[in-house]
């Protein structure tokens, strides 16, 4: 790869990181139009890297592309979000079944550190950091299965994790407190603590139940809220 190609890739990464952060942290709202020239001016970049970044964000589900109209900030549909939750949970359970419910010492340490990050972010309104910590936590579960193709399949869904979190926040958590009196942040901590306890004890059945509770509970919140607001598409 030439130096020119490397520079273009680096500039595209700058644009990608900026736009992803702006969208996931809520500085750009669903439906908002993304104008290449304005973004280029803000970042002092040419339009090429910005265009590349927008294409990647469309793959991640954070941007909608409309022919002849350009791009807007997307909101993952409730159906899409539910499917991502279901698939991620299923792949993680498959990995645990392969490992007999065991994660090695390094994996446990990485999960504990990720959970500490999640706890430190409670109430900080930094959704992108939450997404990154969540990825670190769940990656260790998938890696425990030691099946390369399974991990790659899970990784294909990873770019949608940010869109999934954003959907949960924008659709499922407008009231912030659910029927059990817990905020999204508190519930996220409780769910991850339960998963970690089960994995540390090597209890496969409980670990799978905890994963179901985590993924299906959040999917249910999105589904119920979308029905209430007429957004189930």
C-alpha positions as CSV (number, residue, x, y, z in Angstrom):
1,X,0.0,0.0,0.0
2,X,1.4,3.4,-1.0
3,X,1.8,6.3,1.4
4,X,-1.0,8.0,-0.3
5,X,-3.3,5.1,0.3
6,X,-2.3,4.9,3.9
7,X,-3.0,8.6,4.4
8,X,-6.5,8.2,2.8
9,X,-7.2,5.3,5.2
10,X,-6.0,7.3,8.2
11,X,-8.2,10.3,7.2
12,X,-11.2,7.9,6.7
13,X,-10.6,6.5,10.2
14,X,-10.6,10.0,11.6
15,X,-13.9,10.8,9.9
16,X,-15.3,7.4,10.9
17,X,-14.4,7.8,14.6
18,X,-15.8,11.4,14.7
19,X,-19.1,10.5,13.1
20,X,-19.6,7.3,15.1
21,X,-19.0,9.1,18.3
22,X,-21.3,12.0,17.4
23,X,-24.1,9.6,16.4
24,X,-23.8,7.1,19.3
25,X,-23.4,9.8,21.9
26,X,-26.5,11.5,20.6
27,X,-25.0,14.7,19.2
28,X,-26.5,13.9,15.9
29,X,-30.1,12.8,16.0
30,X,-32.0,10.1,14.1
31,X,-33.2,11.5,10.8
32,X,-30.7,14.3,10.7
33,X,-29.1,14.8,7.3
34,X,-25.4,14.3,7.0
35,X,-23.9,16.7,4.5
36,X,-20.5,15.7,3.3
37,X,-19.3,19.2,2.6
38,X,-20.2,20.4,6.1
39,X,-18.5,17.4,7.8
40,X,-15.4,17.9,5.6
41,X,-15.2,21.5,6.6
42,X,-15.6,20.6,10.3
43,X,-12.8,18.0,10.1
44,X,-10.6,19.9,7.6
45,X,-10.6,16.9,5.4
46,X,-11.5,16.3,1.7
47,X,-14.9,14.8,0.9
48,X,-13.4,11.4,-0.1
49,X,-12.5,10.2,3.4
50,X,-15.9,11.4,4.7
51,X,-17.7,9.6,2.0
52,X,-15.8,6.4,2.9
53,X,-16.7,6.8,6.5
54,X,-20.4,7.3,5.7
55,X,-20.3,4.1,3.6
56,X,-18.9,2.2,6.6
57,X,-21.5,3.7,9.0
58,X,-24.2,2.5,6.6
59,X,-22.8,-1.0,6.9
60,X,-22.9,-0.6,10.7
61,X,-26.5,0.4,10.7
62,X,-25.8,4.0,12.0
63,X,-26.5,5.7,8.7
64,X,-29.2,5.4,6.1
65,X,-28.3,6.0,2.5
66,X,-31.0,7.4,0.2
67,X,-30.2,7.5,-3.6
68,X,-30.1,11.0,-4.9
69,X,-30.8,12.3,-1.4
70,X,-27.6,11.5,0.5
71,X,-27.3,10.1,4.1
72,X,-29.2,10.6,7.3
73,X,-28.6,9.3,10.8
74,X,-30.4,6.0,11.1
75,X,-32.3,4.4,13.9
76,X,-32.1,0.6,13.8
77,X,-35.6,-0.7,13.6
78,X,-37.0,-2.6,16.6
79,X,-37.2,-5.8,14.4
80,X,-33.5,-5.4,13.4
81,X,-32.4,-4.7,16.9
82,X,-34.3,-7.7,18.3
83,X,-32.6,-10.0,15.6
84,X,-29.2,-8.7,16.5
85,X,-29.8,-9.4,20.2
86,X,-31.0,-12.9,19.4
87,X,-28.1,-13.8,17.1
88,X,-25.4,-12.4,19.4
89,X,-26.9,-14.3,22.4
90,X,-27.2,-17.5,20.4
91,X,-23.5,-17.4,19.2
92,X,-22.3,-16.7,22.7
93,X,-24.2,-19.6,24.1
94,X,-22.8,-21.9,21.4
95,X,-19.3,-20.8,22.4
96,X,-20.0,-21.5,26.1
97,X,-21.4,-24.9,25.3
98,X,-18.2,-25.7,23.4
99,X,-16.1,-24.6,26.4
100,X,-18.3,-26.3,28.9
101,X,-19.1,-22.9,30.5
102,X,-15.5,-22.2,31.3
103,X,-13.6,-19.0,30.4
104,X,-9.8,-19.0,31.1
105,X,-8.2,-16.8,33.7
106,X,-7.1,-14.2,31.2
107,X,-10.7,-14.0,29.9
108,X,-12.2,-13.7,33.3
109,X,-9.8,-10.8,34.1
110,X,-10.7,-9.1,30.9
111,X,-14.4,-9.5,31.7
112,X,-13.9,-8.1,35.2
113,X,-12.0,-5.1,33.8
114,X,-14.7,-4.5,31.2
115,X,-17.4,-4.7,33.9
116,X,-15.5,-2.1,36.0
117,X,-15.5,0.2,32.9
118,X,-19.3,-0.3,32.6
119,X,-19.8,0.6,36.3
120,X,-17.6,3.6,36.0
121,X,-19.7,4.9,33.1
122,X,-23.0,4.7,34.9
123,X,-24.7,8.0,34.6
124,X,-21.9,9.5,32.5
125,X,-24.0,9.6,29.3
126,X,-21.1,8.2,27.2
127,X,-22.8,5.6,25.1
128,X,-19.8,4.9,22.8
129,X,-17.6,4.0,25.8
130,X,-20.4,1.7,27.1
131,X,-20.5,0.0,23.7
132,X,-16.7,-0.5,23.7
133,X,-16.7,-1.9,27.2
134,X,-19.6,-4.2,26.4
135,X,-17.7,-5.5,23.3
136,X,-14.7,-6.3,25.5
137,X,-16.8,-8.2,28.0
138,X,-18.7,-10.4,25.5
139,X,-15.7,-11.0,23.2
140,X,-14.2,-13.2,26.0
141,X,-17.3,-15.4,26.1
142,X,-17.1,-16.0,22.3
143,X,-13.3,-16.6,22.4
144,X,-13.8,-19.3,25.0
145,X,-15.3,-21.6,22.4
146,X,-12.0,-21.5,20.4
147,X,-13.9,-21.7,17.1
148,X,-12.5,-19.2,14.7
149,X,-15.4,-19.1,12.3
150,X,-17.9,-18.7,15.2
151,X,-15.9,-15.7,16.5
152,X,-15.8,-14.2,13.0
153,X,-19.6,-14.6,12.7
154,X,-20.0,-12.8,16.0
155,X,-17.6,-10.1,14.8
156,X,-19.8,-9.5,11.8
157,X,-22.5,-8.4,14.2
158,X,-20.2,-6.2,16.3
159,X,-20.5,-3.1,14.1
160,X,-24.3,-3.2,14.8
161,X,-23.7,-3.2,18.6
162,X,-23.5,0.6,18.6
163,X,-26.7,0.9,16.6
164,X,-28.3,-1.6,19.0
165,X,-27.4,0.4,22.1
166,X,-28.6,3.6,20.4
167,X,-32.0,2.0,19.6
168,X,-32.3,0.7,23.2
169,X,-31.7,4.2,24.4
170,X,-33.8,6.1,21.9
171,X,-36.8,3.8,21.6
172,X,-36.8,1.5,24.6
173,X,-35.6,3.9,27.3
174,X,-37.3,7.2,26.7
175,X,-38.6,7.1,30.3
176,X,-35.2,5.8,31.5
177,X,-36.8,3.8,34.3
178,X,-38.4,0.4,33.5
179,X,-41.3,-1.3,35.2
180,X,-38.9,-2.8,37.8
181,X,-37.7,0.7,38.9
182,X,-34.2,0.3,37.5
183,X,-32.4,2.6,35.0
184,X,-30.8,1.3,31.9
185,X,-27.4,1.7,33.4
186,X,-28.3,-0.2,36.6
187,X,-29.9,-3.0,34.6
188,X,-26.9,-3.3,32.4
189,X,-24.6,-3.7,35.4
190,X,-26.9,-6.3,37.0
191,X,-27.1,-8.3,33.8
192,X,-23.3,-8.4,33.3
193,X,-22.6,-9.2,37.0
194,X,-24.9,-12.2,36.7
195,X,-23.2,-13.4,33.5
196,X,-19.8,-13.0,35.1
197,X,-20.7,-14.9,38.3
198,X,-22.0,-17.9,36.2
199,X,-18.9,-18.0,34.0
200,X,-16.5,-17.7,37.0
201,X,-18.3,-20.7,38.6
202,X,-18.3,-22.7,35.4
203,X,-22.1,-23.1,35.6
204,X,-23.0,-23.5,31.9
205,X,-26.8,-23.7,32.4
206,X,-26.9,-20.5,34.6
207,X,-24.5,-18.7,32.2
208,X,-26.9,-19.5,29.3
209,X,-29.9,-18.4,31.3
210,X,-28.0,-15.2,32.2
211,X,-27.3,-14.5,28.5
212,X,-30.9,-15.1,27.6
213,X,-32.0,-12.7,30.3
214,X,-29.6,-10.1,29.1
215,X,-30.3,-10.2,25.4
216,X,-34.0,-11.2,25.4
217,X,-34.8,-8.8,28.2
218,X,-33.4,-5.9,26.2
219,X,-35.0,-7.1,23.0
220,X,-38.3,-7.3,24.8
221,X,-38.0,-3.7,26.0
222,X,-37.5,-2.5,22.5
223,X,-40.3,-4.6,21.2
224,X,-42.8,-3.5,23.8
225,X,-41.9,0.1,23.5
226,X,-42.1,0.0,19.7
227,X,-45.6,-1.4,19.9
228,X,-46.6,1.3,22.3
229,X,-45.2,4.0,20.1
230,X,-46.3,2.5,16.8
231,X,-42.7,1.9,15.7
232,X,-42.6,-1.8,15.2
233,X,-41.4,-2.0,11.6
